[in-house]
Amino acid sequence: MTAKAGDKAQKTGDFYCASCDEKVHATQGQEIPRCPNGHTQFATRRNEPGNKSSG
């Protein structure tokens, strides 16, 4: 799963930066923010409510 800052989150969860592995959180329907270091590409998403295989 890849996502970019500015995309709308399809599910609530924690997005992990593809460059530095920093975490940002977005709620379903909310725009995904940039990581704290300014990067915009996210490689993984974890901690989705109701999804037992995440995390």
PDBQT receptor file of N, H, CA, C and O in Angstrom, charges set to zero:
ATOM      1  N   MET A   1       0.851  -1.177   0.000  1.00  0.00    +0.000 N 
ATOM      2  CA  MET A   1       0.000   0.000   0.000  1.00  0.00    +0.000 C 
ATOM      3  C   MET A   1       0.888   1.229   0.000  1.00  0.00    +0.000 C 
ATOM      4  O   MET A   1       1.761   1.363   0.857  1.00  0.00    +0.000 OA
ATOM      5  N   THR A   2       0.680   2.108  -0.932  1.00  0.00    +0.000 N 
ATOM      6  H   THR A   2      -0.029   1.999  -1.628  1.00  0.00    +0.000 HD
ATOM      7  CA  THR A   2       1.376   3.386  -0.919  1.00  0.00    +0.000 C 
ATOM      8  C   THR A   2       0.342   4.497  -0.883  1.00  0.00    +0.000 C 
ATOM      9  O   THR A   2      -0.749   4.382  -1.441  1.00  0.00    +0.000 OA
ATOM     10  N   ALA A   3       0.714   5.561  -0.219  1.00  0.00    +0.000 N 
ATOM     11  H   ALA A   3       1.600   5.654   0.234  1.00  0.00    +0.000 HD
ATOM     12  CA  ALA A   3      -0.161   6.729  -0.125  1.00  0.00    +0.000 C 
ATOM     13  C   ALA A   3       0.713   7.965  -0.143  1.00  0.00    +0.000 C 
ATOM     14  O   ALA A   3       1.920   7.884   0.083  1.00  0.00    +0.000 OA
ATOM     15  N   LYS A   4       0.107   9.105  -0.412  1.00  0.00    +0.000 N 
ATOM     16  H   LYS A   4      -0.874   9.171  -0.596  1.00  0.00    +0.000 HD
ATOM     17  CA  LYS A   4       0.830  10.372  -0.445  1.00  0.00    +0.000 C 
ATOM     18  C   LYS A   4       0.146  11.373   0.464  1.00  0.00    +0.000 C 
ATOM     19  O   LYS A   4      -1.070  11.329   0.654  1.00  0.00    +0.000 OA
ATOM     20  N   ALA A   5       0.935  12.274   1.023  1.00  0.00    +0.000 N 
ATOM     21  H   ALA A   5       1.923  12.310   0.869  1.00  0.00    +0.000 HD
ATOM     22  CA  ALA A   5       0.362  13.380   1.782  1.00  0.00    +0.000 C 
ATOM     23  C   ALA A   5      -0.599  14.123   0.867  1.00  0.00    +0.000 C 
ATOM     24  O   ALA A   5      -0.310  14.360  -0.306  1.00  0.00    +0.000 OA
ATOM     25  N   GLY A   6      -1.744  14.484   1.425  1.00  0.00    +0.000 N 
ATOM     26  H   GLY A   6      -1.979  14.292   2.378  1.00  0.00    +0.000 HD
ATOM     27  CA  GLY A   6      -2.761  15.182   0.643  1.00  0.00    +0.000 C 
ATOM     28  C   GLY A   6      -3.848  14.256   0.125  1.00  0.00    +0.000 C 
ATOM     29  O   GLY A   6      -4.953  14.707  -0.179  1.00  0.00    +0.000 OA
ATOM     30  N   ASP A   7      -3.544  12.940   0.020  1.00  0.00    +0.000 N 
ATOM     31  H   ASP A   7      -2.647  12.574   0.267  1.00  0.00    +0.000 HD
ATOM     32  CA  ASP A   7      -4.577  11.971  -0.338  1.00  0.00    +0.000 C 
ATOM     33  C   ASP A   7      -5.586  11.889   0.795  1.00  0.00    +0.000 C 
ATOM     34  O   ASP A   7      -5.245  12.166   1.945  1.00  0.00    +0.000 OA
ATOM     35  N   LYS A   8      -6.807  11.518   0.494  1.00  0.00    +0.000 N 
ATOM     36  H   LYS A   8      -7.084  11.293  -0.440  1.00  0.00    +0.000 HD
ATOM     37  CA  LYS A   8      -7.793  11.264   1.547  1.00  0.00    +0.000 C 
ATOM     38  C   LYS A   8      -7.621   9.822   2.018  1.00  0.00    +0.000 C 
ATOM     39  O   LYS A   8      -7.546   8.898   1.208  1.00  0.00    +0.000 OA
ATOM     40  N   ALA A   9      -7.561   9.645   3.328  1.00  0.00    +0.000 N 
ATOM     41  H   ALA A   9      -7.622  10.396   3.985  1.00  0.00    +0.000 HD
ATOM     42  CA  ALA A   9      -7.397   8.312   3.903  1.00  0.00    +0.000 C 
ATOM     43  C   ALA A   9      -8.644   7.482   3.620  1.00  0.00    +0.000 C 
ATOM     44  O   ALA A   9      -9.759   7.912   3.917  1.00  0.00    +0.000 OA
ATOM     45  N   GLN A  10      -8.462   6.306   3.053  1.00  0.00    +0.000 N 
ATOM     46  H   GLN A  10      -7.557   5.957   2.812  1.00  0.00    +0.000 HD
ATOM     47  CA  GLN A  10      -9.594   5.417   2.785  1.00  0.00    +0.000 C 
ATOM     48  C   GLN A  10     -10.041   4.710   4.054  1.00  0.00    +0.000 C 
ATOM     49  O   GLN A  10     -11.201   4.316   4.176  1.00  0.00    +0.000 OA
ATOM     50  N   LYS A  11      -9.113   4.548   5.008  1.00  0.00    +0.000 N 
ATOM     51  H   LYS A  11      -8.171   4.868   4.909  1.00  0.00    +0.000 HD
ATOM     52  CA  LYS A  11      -9.416   3.952   6.302  1.00  0.00    +0.000 C 
ATOM     53  C   LYS A  11      -8.649   4.719   7.368  1.00  0.00    +0.000 C 
ATOM     54  O   LYS A  11      -7.608   5.312   7.085  1.00  0.00    +0.000 OA
ATOM     55  N   THR A  12      -9.158   4.708   8.579  1.00  0.00    +0.000 N 
ATOM     56  H   THR A  12     -10.004   4.227   8.808  1.00  0.00    +0.000 HD
ATOM     57  CA  THR A  12      -8.449   5.294   9.706  1.00  0.00    +0.000 C 
ATOM     58  C   THR A  12      -7.231   4.424  10.015  1.00  0.00    +0.000 C 
ATOM     59  O   THR A  12      -7.327   3.197   9.992  1.00  0.00    +0.000 OA
ATOM     60  N   GLY A  13      -6.100   5.042  10.300  1.00  0.00    +0.000 N 
ATOM     61  H   GLY A  13      -6.022   6.038  10.319  1.00  0.00    +0.000 HD
ATOM     62  CA  GLY A  13      -4.920   4.274  10.663  1.00  0.00    +0.000 C 
ATOM     63  C   GLY A  13      -3.686   5.137  10.777  1.00  0.00    +0.000 C 
ATOM     64  O   GLY A  13      -3.728   6.353  10.585  1.00  0.00    +0.000 OA
ATOM     65  N   ASP A  14      -2.577   4.477  11.097  1.00  0.00    +0.000 N 
ATOM     66  H   ASP A  14      -2.542   3.490  11.253  1.00  0.00    +0.000 HD
ATOM     67  CA  ASP A  14      -1.278   5.125  11.191  1.00  0.00    +0.000 C 
ATOM     68  C   ASP A  14      -0.520   4.869   9.895  1.00  0.00    +0.000 C 
ATOM     69  O   ASP A  14      -0.393   3.725   9.457  1.00  0.00    +0.000 OA
ATOM     70  N   PHE A  15      -0.020   5.928   9.288  1.00  0.00    +0.000 N 
ATOM     71  H   PHE A  15      -0.122   6.857   9.644  1.00  0.00    +0.000 HD
ATOM     72  CA  PHE A  15       0.729   5.831   8.046  1.00  0.00    +0.000 C 
ATOM     73  C   PHE A  15       2.205   6.021   8.370  1.00  0.00    +0.000 C 
ATOM     74  O   PHE A  15       2.567   6.929   9.118  1.00  0.00    +0.000 OA
ATOM     75  N   TYR A  16       3.064   5.160   7.805  1.00  0.00    +0.000 N 
ATOM     76  H   TYR A  16       2.770   4.422   7.197  1.00  0.00    +0.000 HD
ATOM     77  CA  TYR A  16       4.493   5.205   8.088  1.00  0.00    +0.000 C 
ATOM     78  C   TYR A  16       5.256   5.665   6.853  1.00  0.00    +0.000 C 
ATOM     79  O   TYR A  16       5.113   5.104   5.766  1.00  0.00    +0.000 OA
ATOM     80  N   CYS A  17       6.071   6.700   7.047  1.00  0.00    +0.000 N 
ATOM     81  H   CYS A  17       6.187   7.155   7.930  1.00  0.00    +0.000 HD
ATOM     82  CA  CYS A  17       6.815   7.346   5.968  1.00  0.00    +0.000 C 
ATOM     83  C   CYS A  17       7.737   6.359   5.254  1.00  0.00    +0.000 C 
ATOM     84  O   CYS A  17       8.420   5.558   5.893  1.00  0.00    +0.000 OA
ATOM     85  N   ALA A  18       7.747   6.425   3.932  1.00  0.00    +0.000 N 
ATOM     86  H   ALA A  18       7.192   7.076   3.413  1.00  0.00    +0.000 HD
ATOM     87  CA  ALA A  18       8.606   5.574   3.123  1.00  0.00    +0.000 C 
ATOM     88  C   ALA A  18      10.073   5.978   3.240  1.00  0.00    +0.000 C 
ATOM     89  O   ALA A  18      10.955   5.157   2.986  1.00  0.00    +0.000 OA
ATOM     90  N   SER A  19      10.352   7.229   3.620  1.00  0.00    +0.000 N 
ATOM     91  H   SER A  19       9.636   7.895   3.826  1.00  0.00    +0.000 HD
ATOM     92  CA  SER A  19      11.734   7.706   3.707  1.00  0.00    +0.000 C 
ATOM     93  C   SER A  19      12.359   7.522   5.079  1.00  0.00    +0.000 C 
ATOM     94  O   SER A  19      13.523   7.137   5.184  1.00  0.00    +0.000 OA
ATOM     95  N   CYS A  20      11.583   7.798   6.149  1.00  0.00    +0.000 N 
ATOM     96  H   CYS A  20      10.637   8.111   6.064  1.00  0.00    +0.000 HD
ATOM     97  CA  CYS A  20      12.184   7.810   7.484  1.00  0.00    +0.000 C 
ATOM     98  C   CYS A  20      11.405   7.002   8.524  1.00  0.00    +0.000 C 
ATOM     99  O   CYS A  20      11.809   6.946   9.686  1.00  0.00    +0.000 OA
ATOM    100  N   ASP A  21      10.306   6.382   8.127  1.00  0.00    +0.000 N 
ATOM    101  H   ASP A  21       9.978   6.427   7.183  1.00  0.00    +0.000 HD
ATOM    102  CA  ASP A  21       9.481   5.532   8.982  1.00  0.00    +0.000 C 
ATOM    103  C   ASP A  21       8.779   6.286  10.111  1.00  0.00    +0.000 C 
ATOM    104  O   ASP A  21       8.312   5.662  11.064  1.00  0.00    +0.000 OA
ATOM    105  N   GLU A  22       8.695   7.627  10.023  1.00  0.00    +0.000 N 
ATOM    106  H   GLU A  22       9.074   8.134   9.249  1.00  0.00    +0.000 HD
ATOM    107  CA  GLU A  22       7.918   8.393  11.003  1.00  0.00    +0.000 C 
ATOM    108  C   GLU A  22       6.446   8.076  10.816  1.00  0.00    +0.000 C 
ATOM    109  O   GLU A  22       6.013   7.745   9.712  1.00  0.00    +0.000 OA
ATOM    110  N   LYS A  23       5.673   8.175  11.893  1.00  0.00    +0.000 N 
ATOM    111  H   LYS A  23       6.025   8.444  12.790  1.00  0.00    +0.000 HD
ATOM    112  CA  LYS A  23       4.257   7.840  11.866  1.00  0.00    +0.000 C 
ATOM    113  C   LYS A  23       3.406   9.104  11.854  1.00  0.00    +0.000 C 
ATOM    114  O   LYS A  23       3.692  10.064  12.569  1.00  0.00    +0.000 OA
ATOM    115  N   VAL A  24       2.362   9.092  11.037  1.00  0.00    +0.000 N 
ATOM    116  H   VAL A  24       2.130   8.312  10.456  1.00  0.00    +0.000 HD
ATOM    117  CA  VAL A  24       1.308  10.105  11.107  1.00  0.00    +0.000 C 
ATOM    118  C   VAL A  24      -0.017   9.355  11.192  1.00  0.00    +0.000 C 
ATOM    119  O   VAL A  24      -0.125   8.224  10.719  1.00  0.00    +0.000 OA
ATOM    120  N   HIS A  25      -1.013   9.977  11.787  1.00  0.00    +0.000 N 
ATOM    121  H   HIS A  25      -0.925  10.896  12.172  1.00  0.00    +0.000 HD
ATOM    122  CA  HIS A  25      -2.319   9.342  11.939  1.00  0.00    +0.000 C 
ATOM    123  C   HIS A  25      -3.339  10.120  11.112  1.00  0.00    +0.000 C 
ATOM    124  O   HIS A  25      -3.332  11.350  11.087  1.00  0.00    +0.000 OA
ATOM    125  N   ALA A  26      -4.208   9.383  10.443  1.00  0.00    +0.000 N 
ATOM    126  H   ALA A  26      -4.214   8.383  10.464  1.00  0.00    +0.000 HD
ATOM    127  CA  ALA A  26      -5.291  10.016   9.694  1.00  0.00    +0.000 C 
ATOM    128  C   ALA A  26      -6.573   9.219   9.907  1.00  0.00    +0.000 C 
ATOM    129  O   ALA A  26      -6.557   7.991   9.989  1.00  0.00    +0.000 OA
ATOM    130  N   THR A  27      -7.668   9.940   9.993  1.00  0.00    +0.000 N 
ATOM    131  H   THR A  27      -7.680  10.938   9.927  1.00  0.00    +0.000 HD
ATOM    132  CA  THR A  27      -8.988   9.342  10.126  1.00  0.00    +0.000 C 
ATOM    133  C   THR A  27      -9.601   9.198   8.738  1.00  0.00    +0.000 C 
ATOM    134  O   THR A  27      -9.334  10.011   7.853  1.00  0.00    +0.000 OA
ATOM    135  N   GLN A  28     -10.414   8.175   8.545  1.00  0.00    +0.000 N 
ATOM    136  H   GLN A  28     -10.630   7.515   9.263  1.00  0.00    +0.000 HD
ATOM    137  CA  GLN A  28     -11.056   7.939   7.255  1.00  0.00    +0.000 C 
ATOM    138  C   GLN A  28     -11.682   9.222   6.725  1.00  0.00    +0.000 C 
ATOM    139  O   GLN A  28     -12.434   9.893   7.432  1.00  0.00    +0.000 OA
ATOM    140  N   GLY A  29     -11.368   9.562   5.472  1.00  0.00    +0.000 N 
ATOM    141  H   GLY A  29     -10.758   9.017   4.897  1.00  0.00    +0.000 HD
ATOM    142  CA  GLY A  29     -11.903  10.750   4.827  1.00  0.00    +0.000 C 
ATOM    143  C   GLY A  29     -11.072  12.002   5.033  1.00  0.00    +0.000 C 
ATOM    144  O   GLY A  29     -11.282  13.002   4.347  1.00  0.00    +0.000 OA
ATOM    145  N   GLN A  30     -10.131  11.964   5.969  1.00  0.00    +0.000 N 
ATOM    146  H   GLN A  30      -9.960  11.152   6.527  1.00  0.00    +0.000 HD
ATOM    147  CA  GLN A  30      -9.270  13.101   6.276  1.00  0.00    +0.000 C 
ATOM    148  C   GLN A  30      -8.058  13.086   5.337  1.00  0.00    +0.000 C 
ATOM    149  O   GLN A  30      -7.631  12.021   4.892  1.00  0.00    +0.000 OA
ATOM    150  N   GLU A  31      -7.505  14.268   5.035  1.00  0.00    +0.000 N 
ATOM    151  H   GLU A  31      -7.852  15.134   5.396  1.00  0.00    +0.000 HD
ATOM    152  CA  GLU A  31      -6.282  14.315   4.243  1.00  0.00    +0.000 C 
ATOM    153  C   GLU A  31      -5.117  13.789   5.064  1.00  0.00    +0.000 C 
ATOM    154  O   GLU A  31      -4.997  14.085   6.253  1.00  0.00    +0.000 OA
ATOM    155  N   ILE A  32      -4.263  13.008   4.424  1.00  0.00    +0.000 N 
ATOM    156  H   ILE A  32      -4.361  12.766   3.458  1.00  0.00    +0.000 HD
ATOM    157  CA  ILE A  32      -3.070  12.486   5.085  1.00  0.00    +0.000 C 
ATOM    158  C   ILE A  32      -2.052  13.622   5.169  1.00  0.00    +0.000 C 
ATOM    159  O   ILE A  32      -1.722  14.224   4.147  1.00  0.00    +0.000 OA
ATOM    160  N   PRO A  33      -1.546  13.928   6.373  1.00  0.00    +0.000 N 
ATOM    161  CA  PRO A  33      -0.578  15.018   6.497  1.00  0.00    +0.000 C 
ATOM    162  C   PRO A  33       0.825  14.571   6.080  1.00  0.00    +0.000 C 
ATOM    163  O   PRO A  33       1.093  13.377   5.943  1.00  0.00    +0.000 OA
ATOM    164  N   ARG A  34       1.710  15.542   5.882  1.00  0.00    +0.000 N 
ATOM    165  H   ARG A  34       1.493  16.512   5.994  1.00  0.00    +0.000 HD
ATOM    166  CA  ARG A  34       3.128  15.225   5.661  1.00  0.00    +0.000 C 
ATOM    167  C   ARG A  34       3.692  14.617   6.938  1.00  0.00    +0.000 C 
ATOM    168  O   ARG A  34       3.164  14.854   8.025  1.00  0.00    +0.000 OA
ATOM    169  N   CYS A  35       4.755  13.841   6.815  1.00  0.00    +0.000 N 
ATOM    170  H   CYS A  35       5.184  13.649   5.933  1.00  0.00    +0.000 HD
ATOM    171  CA  CYS A  35       5.402  13.317   8.007  1.00  0.00    +0.000 C 
ATOM    172  C   CYS A  35       6.094  14.485   8.725  1.00  0.00    +0.000 C 
ATOM    173  O   CYS A  35       6.290  15.542   8.125  1.00  0.00    +0.000 OA
ATOM    174  N   PRO A  36       6.465  14.308  10.002  1.00  0.00    +0.000 N 
ATOM    175  CA  PRO A  36       7.095  15.398  10.757  1.00  0.00    +0.000 C 
ATOM    176  C   PRO A  36       8.388  15.922  10.122  1.00  0.00    +0.000 C 
ATOM    177  O   PRO A  36       8.817  17.037  10.417  1.00  0.00    +0.000 OA
ATOM    178  N   ASN A  37       9.012  15.112   9.243  1.00  0.00    +0.000 N 
ATOM    179  H   ASN A  37       8.664  14.206   9.003  1.00  0.00    +0.000 HD
ATOM    180  CA  ASN A  37      10.244  15.526   8.573  1.00  0.00    +0.000 C 
ATOM    181  C   ASN A  37       9.997  16.091   7.185  1.00  0.00    +0.000 C 
ATOM    182  O   ASN A  37      10.941  16.355   6.440  1.00  0.00    +0.000 OA
ATOM    183  N   GLY A  38       8.710  16.280   6.831  1.00  0.00    +0.000 N 
ATOM    184  H   GLY A  38       7.944  16.066   7.437  1.00  0.00    +0.000 HD
ATOM    185  CA  GLY A  38       8.376  16.934   5.566  1.00  0.00    +0.000 C 
ATOM    186  C   GLY A  38       8.222  16.013   4.368  1.00  0.00    +0.000 C 
ATOM    187  O   GLY A  38       7.955  16.489   3.265  1.00  0.00    +0.000 OA
ATOM    188  N   HIS A  39       8.381  14.709   4.552  1.00  0.00    +0.000 N 
ATOM    189  H   HIS A  39       8.598  14.322   5.448  1.00  0.00    +0.000 HD
ATOM    190  CA  HIS A  39       8.237  13.776   3.432  1.00  0.00    +0.000 C 
ATOM    191  C   HIS A  39       6.759  13.571   3.108  1.00  0.00    +0.000 C 
ATOM    192  O   HIS A  39       5.887  13.843   3.932  1.00  0.00    +0.000 OA
ATOM    193  N   THR A  40       6.493  13.088   1.897  1.00  0.00    +0.000 N 
ATOM    194  H   THR A  40       7.202  12.867   1.227  1.00  0.00    +0.000 HD
ATOM    195  CA  THR A  40       5.103  12.984   1.446  1.00  0.00    +0.000 C 
ATOM    196  C   THR A  40       4.679  11.578   1.018  1.00  0.00    +0.000 C 
ATOM    197  O   THR A  40       3.508  11.372   0.701  1.00  0.00    +0.000 OA
ATOM    198  N   GLN A  41       5.588  10.613   1.000  1.00  0.00    +0.000 N 
ATOM    199  H   GLN A  41       6.539  10.781   1.259  1.00  0.00    +0.000 HD
ATOM    200  CA  GLN A  41       5.264   9.255   0.558  1.00  0.00    +0.000 C 
ATOM    201  C   GLN A  41       5.187   8.313   1.758  1.00  0.00    +0.000 C 
ATOM    202  O   GLN A  41       6.057   8.331   2.629  1.00  0.00    +0.000 OA
ATOM    203  N   PHE A  42       4.145   7.496   1.794  1.00  0.00    +0.000 N 
ATOM    204  H   PHE A  42       3.439   7.481   1.086  1.00  0.00    +0.000 HD
ATOM    205  CA  PHE A  42       3.953   6.551   2.885  1.00  0.00    +0.000 C 
ATOM    206  C   PHE A  42       3.906   5.140   2.326  1.00  0.00    +0.000 C 
ATOM    207  O   PHE A  42       3.207   4.871   1.349  1.00  0.00    +0.000 OA
ATOM    208  N   ALA A  43       4.661   4.233   2.959  1.00  0.00    +0.000 N 
ATOM    209  H   ALA A  43       5.229   4.452   3.753  1.00  0.00    +0.000 HD
ATOM    210  CA  ALA A  43       4.789   2.870   2.453  1.00  0.00    +0.000 C 
ATOM    211  C   ALA A  43       3.826   1.896   3.114  1.00  0.00    +0.000 C 
ATOM    212  O   ALA A  43       3.370   0.950   2.471  1.00  0.00    +0.000 OA
ATOM    213  N   THR A  44       3.507   2.111   4.390  1.00  0.00    +0.000 N 
ATOM    214  H   THR A  44       3.877   2.879   4.912  1.00  0.00    +0.000 HD
ATOM    215  CA  THR A  44       2.644   1.159   5.089  1.00  0.00    +0.000 C 
ATOM    216  C   THR A  44       1.620   1.887   5.937  1.00  0.00    +0.000 C 
ATOM    217  O   THR A  44       1.785   3.056   6.286  1.00  0.00    +0.000 OA
ATOM    218  N   ARG A  45       0.554   1.159   6.259  1.00  0.00    +0.000 N 
ATOM    219  H   ARG A  45       0.420   0.210   5.976  1.00  0.00    +0.000 HD
ATOM    220  CA  ARG A  45      -0.486   1.673   7.137  1.00  0.00    +0.000 C 
ATOM    221  C   ARG A  45      -0.762   0.586   8.167  1.00  0.00    +0.000 C 
ATOM    222  O   ARG A  45      -0.890  -0.587   7.818  1.00  0.00    +0.000 OA
ATOM    223  N   ARG A  46      -0.854   0.979   9.445  1.00  0.00    +0.000 N 
ATOM    224  H   ARG A  46      -0.750   1.932   9.729  1.00  0.00    +0.000 HD
ATOM    225  CA  ARG A  46      -1.096   0.017  10.520  1.00  0.00    +0.000 C 
ATOM    226  C   ARG A  46      -2.120   0.574  11.490  1.00  0.00    +0.000 C 
ATOM    227  O   ARG A  46      -2.523   1.733  11.400  1.00  0.00    +0.000 OA
ATOM    228  N   ASN A  47      -2.539  -0.287  12.434  1.00  0.00    +0.000 N 
ATOM    229  H   ASN A  47      -2.212  -1.230  12.508  1.00  0.00    +0.000 HD
ATOM    230  CA  ASN A  47      -3.453   0.080  13.517  1.00  0.00    +0.000 C 
ATOM    231  C   ASN A  47      -4.807   0.556  13.020  1.00  0.00    +0.000 C 
ATOM    232  O   ASN A  47      -5.354   1.548  13.502  1.00  0.00    +0.000 OA
ATOM    233  N   GLU A  48      -5.339  -0.177  12.038  1.00  0.00    +0.000 N 
ATOM    234  H   GLU A  48      -4.895  -0.983  11.646  1.00  0.00    +0.000 HD
ATOM    235  CA  GLU A  48      -6.668   0.146  11.540  1.00  0.00    +0.000 C 
ATOM    236  C   GLU A  48      -7.711  -0.502  12.451  1.00  0.00    +0.000 C 
ATOM    237  O   GLU A  48      -7.669  -1.716  12.656  1.00  0.00    +0.000 OA
ATOM    238  N   PRO A  49      -8.625   0.261  12.992  1.00  0.00    +0.000 N 
ATOM    239  CA  PRO A  49      -9.670  -0.326  13.831  1.00  0.00    +0.000 C 
ATOM    240  C   PRO A  49     -10.469  -1.388  13.062  1.00  0.00    +0.000 C 
ATOM    241  O   PRO A  49     -10.871  -1.169  11.919  1.00  0.00    +0.000 OA
ATOM    242  N   GLY A  50     -10.690  -2.527  13.700  1.00  0.00    +0.000 N 
ATOM    243  H   GLY A  50     -10.364  -2.705  14.628  1.00  0.00    +0.000 HD
ATOM    244  CA  GLY A  50     -11.472  -3.583  13.084  1.00  0.00    +0.000 C 
ATOM    245  C   GLY A  50     -10.702  -4.465  12.126  1.00  0.00    +0.000 C 
ATOM    246  O   GLY A  50     -11.279  -5.390  11.553  1.00  0.00    +0.000 OA
ATOM    247  N   ASN A  51      -9.430  -4.214  11.935  1.00  0.00    +0.000 N 
ATOM    248  H   ASN A  51      -8.961  -3.463  12.401  1.00  0.00    +0.000 HD
ATOM    249  CA  ASN A  51      -8.620  -5.031  11.033  1.00  0.00    +0.000 C 
ATOM    250  C   ASN A  51      -7.605  -5.801  11.870  1.00  0.00    +0.000 C 
ATOM    251  O   ASN A  51      -6.576  -5.241  12.249  1.00  0.00    +0.000 OA
ATOM    252  N   LYS A  52      -7.870  -7.058  12.162  1.00  0.00    +0.000 N 
ATOM    253  H   LYS A  52      -8.705  -7.512  11.854  1.00  0.00    +0.000 HD
ATOM    254  CA  LYS A  52      -7.024  -7.856  13.053  1.00  0.00    +0.000 C 
ATOM    255  C   LYS A  52      -5.648  -8.117  12.480  1.00  0.00    +0.000 C 
ATOM    256  O   LYS A  52      -4.724  -8.374  13.252  1.00  0.00    +0.000 OA
ATOM    257  N   SER A  53      -5.458  -8.067  11.170  1.00  0.00    +0.000 N 
ATOM    258  H   SER A  53      -6.209  -7.858  10.543  1.00  0.00    +0.000 HD
ATOM    259  CA  SER A  53      -4.163  -8.378  10.563  1.00  0.00    +0.000 C 
ATOM    260  C   SER A  53      -3.225  -7.190  10.532  1.00  0.00    +0.000 C 
ATOM    261  O   SER A  53      -2.066  -7.346  10.147  1.00  0.00    +0.000 OA
ATOM    262  N   SER A  54      -3.685  -5.992  10.927  1.00  0.00    +0.000 N 
ATOM    263  H   SER A  54      -4.627  -5.866  11.239  1.00  0.00    +0.000 HD
ATOM    264  CA  SER A  54      -2.804  -4.817  10.884  1.00  0.00    +0.000 C 
ATOM    265  C   SER A  54      -1.966  -4.751  12.139  1.00  0.00    +0.000 C 
ATOM    266  O   SER A  54      -2.325  -5.308  13.177  1.00  0.00    +0.000 OA
ATOM    267  N   GLY A  55      -0.809  -4.041  12.027  1.00  0.00    +0.000 N 
ATOM    268  H   GLY A  55      -0.517  -3.589  11.184  1.00  0.00    +0.000 HD
ATOM    269  CA  GLY A  55      -0.008  -3.781  13.205  1.00  0.00    +0.000 C 
ATOM    270  C   GLY A  55       1.115  -4.697  13.324  1.00  0.00    +0.000 C 
ATOM    271  O   GLY A  55       1.890  -4.602  14.275  1.00  0.00    +0.000 OA
TER     272      GLY A  55
